[in-house]
């Protein structure tokens, strides 16, 4: 089992390293954020924070559902058989 997890982690890391650099914003949003930052504004920072927030939400939801499922499954296995 540990070898399988190690192999999966290795494949994941290699896949991440093989990806080209990607932009986090569409060209119009990027241009608007850059011009705002040049003029002394902070809209670009808020836009980047919002993007990261939206990126994290699905992972947090899946992790929460998995944790609740694991706890419920653990409780069921501890119950004595009738």
OpenMM code with the backbone's topology and positions (N, CA, C; nanometers):
from openmm import Vec3, app, unit

residues = "UNK UNK UNK UNK UNK UNK UNK UNK UNK UNK UNK UNK UNK UNK UNK UNK UNK UNK UNK UNK UNK UNK UNK UNK UNK UNK UNK UNK UNK UNK UNK UNK UNK UNK UNK UNK UNK UNK UNK UNK UNK UNK UNK UNK UNK UNK UNK UNK UNK UNK UNK UNK UNK UNK UNK UNK UNK UNK UNK UNK UNK UNK UNK UNK UNK UNK UNK UNK UNK UNK UNK UNK UNK UNK UNK UNK UNK UNK UNK UNK UNK UNK".split()
positions = [
    Vec3(0.0827, -0.1199, 0.0000),
    Vec3(0.0000, 0.0000, 0.0000),
    Vec3(0.0867, 0.1257, 0.0000),
    Vec3(0.1929, 0.1244, 0.0809),
    Vec3(0.2792, 0.2419, 0.0873),
    Vec3(0.3512, 0.2642, -0.0456),
    Vec3(0.3850, 0.1544, -0.1135),
    Vec3(0.4514, 0.1681, -0.2433),
    Vec3(0.3571, 0.2300, -0.3452),
    Vec3(0.2306, 0.1924, -0.3384),
    Vec3(0.1310, 0.2479, -0.4302),
    Vec3(0.1148, 0.3983, -0.4078),
    Vec3(0.1059, 0.4384, -0.2828),
    Vec3(0.0918, 0.5802, -0.2504),
    Vec3(0.2160, 0.6564, -0.2957),
    Vec3(0.3335, 0.5985, -0.2752),
    Vec3(0.4576, 0.6637, -0.3169),
    Vec3(0.4626, 0.6780, -0.4694),
    Vec3(0.4184, 0.5761, -0.5408),
    Vec3(0.4172, 0.5830, -0.6873),
    Vec3(0.3201, 0.6886, -0.7374),
    Vec3(0.2031, 0.6944, -0.6754),
    Vec3(0.1037, 0.7938, -0.7148),
    Vec3(0.1572, 0.9345, -0.6883),
    Vec3(0.2201, 0.9541, -0.5736),
    Vec3(0.2769, 1.0848, -0.5407),
    Vec3(0.3870, 1.1219, -0.6396),
    Vec3(0.4694, 1.0262, -0.6763),
    Vec3(0.5764, 1.0519, -0.7717),
    Vec3(0.5206, 1.0904, -0.9086),
    Vec3(0.4219, 1.0180, -0.9552),
    Vec3(0.3589, 1.0497, -1.0842),
    Vec3(0.2951, 1.1886, -1.0790),
    Vec3(0.2310, 1.2214, -0.9674),
    Vec3(0.1687, 1.3525, -0.9512),
    Vec3(0.2735, 1.4635, -0.9567),
    Vec3(0.3828, 1.4464, -0.8861),
    Vec3(0.4883, 1.5480, -0.8853),
    Vec3(0.5507, 1.5656, -1.0235),
    Vec3(0.5741, 1.4550, -1.0935),
    Vec3(0.6314, 1.4641, -1.2283),
    Vec3(0.5340, 1.5351, -1.3217),
    Vec3(0.4055, 1.5055, -1.3082),
    Vec3(0.3052, 1.5694, -1.3927),
    Vec3(0.2983, 1.7194, -1.3654),
    Vec3(0.3068, 1.7584, -1.2396),
    Vec3(0.3032, 1.9002, -1.2041),
    Vec3(0.4258, 1.9721, -1.2598),
    Vec3(0.5423, 1.9098, -1.2502),
    Vec3(0.6655, 1.9726, -1.2985),
    Vec3(0.6694, 1.9818, -1.4506),
    Vec3(0.5980, 1.8955, -1.5197),
    Vec3(0.5998, 1.8930, -1.6655),
    Vec3(0.5059, 1.9968, -1.7268),
    Vec3(0.4181, 2.0546, -1.6453),
    Vec3(0.3235, 2.1529, -1.6976),
    Vec3(0.3935, 2.2830, -1.7329),
    Vec3(0.3519, 2.3461, -1.8410),
    Vec3(0.4088, 2.4776, -1.8729),
    Vec3(0.3528, 2.5830, -1.7774),
    Vec3(0.4162, 2.6974, -1.7730),
    Vec3(0.3668, 2.8066, -1.6897),
    Vec3(0.2312, 2.8516, -1.7440),
    Vec3(0.1366, 2.8682, -1.6547),
    Vec3(0.0027, 2.9096, -1.6958),
    Vec3(-0.0322, 3.0422, -1.6294),
    Vec3(-0.1163, 3.1165, -1.6937),
    Vec3(-0.1633, 3.2430, -1.6392),
    Vec3(-0.2890, 3.2162, -1.5564),
    Vec3(-0.3029, 3.2866, -1.4460),
    Vec3(-0.4159, 3.2648, -1.3569),
    Vec3(-0.5372, 3.3485, -1.3943),
    Vec3(-0.5210, 3.4409, -1.4853),
    Vec3(-0.6305, 3.5307, -1.5193),
    Vec3(-0.6464, 3.5372, -1.6703),
    Vec3(-0.7670, 3.5732, -1.7125),
    Vec3(-0.7877, 3.5955, -1.8547),
    Vec3(-0.7131, 3.7230, -1.8942),
    Vec3(-0.6843, 3.7424, -2.0215),
    Vec3(-0.6078, 3.8614, -2.0630),
    Vec3(-0.6738, 3.9939, -2.0246),
    Vec3(-0.8046, 4.0019, -2.0320),
    Vec3(-0.8726, 4.1266, -1.9967),
    Vec3(-0.8611, 4.1554, -1.8471),
    Vec3(-0.8785, 4.0530, -1.7649),
    Vec3(-0.8657, 4.0728, -1.6197),
    Vec3(-0.7228, 4.1090, -1.5837),
    Vec3(-0.6283, 4.0418, -1.6485),
    Vec3(-0.4878, 4.0692, -1.6205),
    Vec3(-0.4525, 4.2133, -1.6569),
    Vec3(-0.4987, 4.2591, -1.7728),
    Vec3(-0.4690, 4.3954, -1.8166),
    Vec3(-0.5313, 4.4974, -1.7207),
    Vec3(-0.6545, 4.4715, -1.6780),
    Vec3(-0.7204, 4.5620, -1.5842),
    Vec3(-0.6504, 4.5654, -1.4494),
    Vec3(-0.6078, 4.4497, -1.4011),
    Vec3(-0.5392, 4.4436, -1.2720),
    Vec3(-0.4031, 4.5114, -1.2797),
    Vec3(-0.3299, 4.4898, -1.3888),
    Vec3(-0.1983, 4.5524, -1.4030),
    Vec3(-0.2089, 4.7041, -1.4119),
    Vec3(-0.3053, 4.7534, -1.4865),
    Vec3(-0.3200, 4.8995, -1.4971),
    Vec3(-0.3625, 4.9591, -1.3637),
    Vec3(-0.4442, 4.8864, -1.2880),
    Vec3(-0.4853, 4.9341, -1.1565),
    Vec3(-0.3661, 4.9395, -1.0614),
    Vec3(-0.2809, 4.8370, -1.0650),
    Vec3(-0.1630, 4.8349, -0.9780),
    Vec3(-0.0641, 4.9458, -1.0148),
    Vec3(-0.0505, 4.9750, -1.1445),
    Vec3(0.0405, 5.0820, -1.1883),
    Vec3(-0.0066, 5.2180, -1.1378),
    Vec3(-0.1379, 5.2341, -1.1238),
    Vec3(-0.1940, 5.3606, -1.0768),
    Vec3(-0.2050, 5.3660, -0.9250),
    Vec3(-0.1491, 5.2656, -0.8556),
    Vec3(-0.1493, 5.2674, -0.7094),
    Vec3(-0.2659, 5.1957, -0.6447),
    Vec3(-0.3486, 5.1296, -0.7207),
    Vec3(-0.4631, 5.0581, -0.6646),
    Vec3(-0.4248, 4.9203, -0.6133),
    Vec3(-0.5196, 4.8542, -0.5493),
    Vec3(-0.4956, 4.7193, -0.4963),
    Vec3(-0.5962, 4.6182, -0.5504),
    Vec3(-0.6635, 4.6488, -0.6579),
    Vec3(-0.7646, 4.5581, -0.7133),
    Vec3(-0.7025, 4.4276, -0.7610),
    Vec3(-0.5809, 4.4317, -0.8111),
    Vec3(-0.5151, 4.3103, -0.8585),
    Vec3(-0.4909, 4.2105, -0.7476),
    Vec3(-0.4524, 4.2582, -0.6305),
    Vec3(-0.4308, 4.1688, -0.5166),
    Vec3(-0.5608, 4.1025, -0.4745),
    Vec3(-0.6690, 4.1784, -0.4725),
    Vec3(-0.7990, 4.1221, -0.4384),
    Vec3(-0.8462, 4.0214, -0.5412),
    Vec3(-0.8184, 4.0470, -0.6668),
    Vec3(-0.8561, 3.9545, -0.7733),
    Vec3(-0.7811, 3.8224, -0.7588),
    Vec3(-0.6524, 3.8289, -0.7307),
    Vec3(-0.5737, 3.7070, -0.7113),
    Vec3(-0.6201, 3.6295, -0.5882),
    Vec3(-0.6531, 3.6996, -0.4814),
    Vec3(-0.7034, 3.6332, -0.3611),
    Vec3(-0.8358, 3.5636, -0.3901),
    Vec3(-0.9222, 3.6279, -0.4659),
    Vec3(-1.0499, 3.5677, -0.5031),
    Vec3(-1.0323, 3.4426, -0.5869),
    Vec3(-0.9358, 3.4448, -0.6775),
    Vec3(-0.9088, 3.3275, -0.7607),
    Vec3(-0.8612, 3.2113, -0.6741),
    Vec3(-0.7719, 3.2391, -0.5810),
    Vec3(-0.7231, 3.1334, -0.4914),
    Vec3(-0.8342, 3.0803, -0.4016),
    Vec3(-0.9227, 3.1671, -0.3576),
    Vec3(-1.0365, 3.1260, -0.2757),
    Vec3(-1.1267, 3.0304, -0.3535),
    Vec3(-1.1578, 3.0670, -0.4775),
    Vec3(-1.2429, 2.9804, -0.5602),
    Vec3(-1.1740, 2.8482, -0.5920),
    Vec3(-1.0426, 2.8492, -0.6032),
    Vec3(-0.9675, 2.7275, -0.6291),
    Vec3(-0.9702, 2.6342, -0.5088),
    Vec3(-0.9654, 2.6883, -0.3890),
    Vec3(-0.9561, 2.6070, -0.2678),
    Vec3(-1.0905, 2.5458, -0.2259),
    Vec3(-1.2007, 2.6097, -0.2580),
    Vec3(-1.3306, 2.5639, -0.2098),
    Vec3(-1.3660, 2.4197, -0.2487),
    Vec3(-1.3508, 2.3772, -0.3729),
    Vec3(-1.3860, 2.2386, -0.4047),
    Vec3(-1.3016, 2.1375, -0.3265),
    Vec3(-1.1740, 2.1681, -0.3061),
    Vec3(-1.0879, 2.0764, -0.2312),
    Vec3(-1.1301, 2.0691, -0.0850),
    Vec3(-1.1665, 2.1816, -0.0266),
    Vec3(-1.2123, 2.1813, 0.1116),
    Vec3(-1.3440, 2.1053, 0.1268),
    Vec3(-1.4342, 2.1206, 0.0312),
    Vec3(-1.5611, 2.0478, 0.0364),
    Vec3(-1.5396, 1.8973, 0.0264),
    Vec3(-1.4561, 1.8543, -0.0661),
    Vec3(-1.4290, 1.7113, -0.0815),
    Vec3(-1.3596, 1.6566, 0.0429),
    Vec3(-1.2661, 1.7321, 0.0991),
    Vec3(-1.1963, 1.6883, 0.2200),
    Vec3(-1.2935, 1.6759, 0.3374),
    Vec3(-1.3859, 1.7694, 0.3498),
    Vec3(-1.4841, 1.7645, 0.4582),
    Vec3(-1.5759, 1.6442, 0.4426),
    Vec3(-1.6250, 1.6205, 0.3223),
    Vec3(-1.7117, 1.5052, 0.2975),
    Vec3(-1.6358, 1.3757, 0.3246),
    Vec3(-1.5114, 1.3674, 0.2826),
    Vec3(-1.4302, 1.2487, 0.3080),
    Vec3(-1.4065, 1.2265, 0.4557),
    Vec3(-1.3821, 1.3333, 0.5303),
    Vec3(-1.3601, 1.3212, 0.6740),
    Vec3(-1.4851, 1.2715, 0.7446),
    Vec3(-1.6014, 1.3277, 0.7105),
    Vec3(-1.7276, 1.2839, 0.7713),
    Vec3(-1.7555, 1.1382, 0.7357),
    Vec3(-1.7329, 1.1010, 0.6120),
    Vec3(-1.7534, 0.9621, 0.5704),
    Vec3(-1.6624, 0.8678, 0.6483),
    Vec3(-1.5358, 0.9061, 0.6634),
    Vec3(-1.4394, 0.8229, 0.7366),
    Vec3(-1.4819, 0.8059, 0.8822),
    Vec3(-1.5247, 0.9147, 0.9467),
    Vec3(-1.5671, 0.9059, 1.0868),
    Vec3(-1.6899, 0.8170, 1.1014),
    Vec3(-1.7881, 0.8300, 1.0106),
    Vec3(-1.9086, 0.7476, 1.0180),
    Vec3(-1.8763, 0.6013, 0.9920),
    Vec3(-1.7878, 0.5748, 0.8992),
    Vec3(-1.7493, 0.4369, 0.8695),
    Vec3(-1.6756, 0.3754, 0.9879),
    Vec3(-1.5933, 0.4530, 1.0542),
    Vec3(-1.5193, 0.4052, 1.1702),
    Vec3(-1.6142, 0.3721, 1.2840),
    Vec3(-1.7192, 0.4554, 1.3051),
    Vec3(-1.8166, 0.4301, 1.4094),
    Vec3(-1.8952, 0.3017, 1.3811),
    Vec3(-1.9319, 0.2782, 1.2544),
    Vec3(-2.0080, 0.1594, 1.2177),
    Vec3(-1.9261, 0.0325, 1.2409),
    Vec3(-1.7965, 0.0371, 1.2143),
    Vec3(-1.7134, -0.0813, 1.2327),
    Vec3(-1.6886, -0.1114, 1.3801),
    Vec3(-1.7028, -0.0114, 1.4685),
    Vec3(-1.6827, -0.0335, 1.6111),
    Vec3(-1.8073, -0.0893, 1.6791),
    Vec3(-1.9255, -0.0809, 1.6156),
    Vec3(-2.0482, -0.1333, 1.6737),
    Vec3(-2.0426, -0.2849, 1.6768),
    Vec3(-2.0919, -0.3473, 1.7857),
    Vec3(-2.0929, -0.4941, 1.7897),
    Vec3(-2.1986, -0.5495, 1.6946),
    Vec3(-2.1701, -0.6648, 1.6376),
    Vec3(-2.2642, -0.7280, 1.5450),
    Vec3(-2.3827, -0.7797, 1.6236),
    Vec3(-2.5037, -0.7643, 1.5675),
    Vec3(-2.6243, -0.8068, 1.6363),
    Vec3(-2.6543, -0.9515, 1.6102),
] * unit.nanometer
topology = app.Topology()
chain = topology.addChain("A")
for resn in residues:
    res = topology.addResidue(resn, chain)
    for name in ("N", "CA", "C"):
        topology.addAtom(name, app.Element.getBySymbol(name[0]), res)
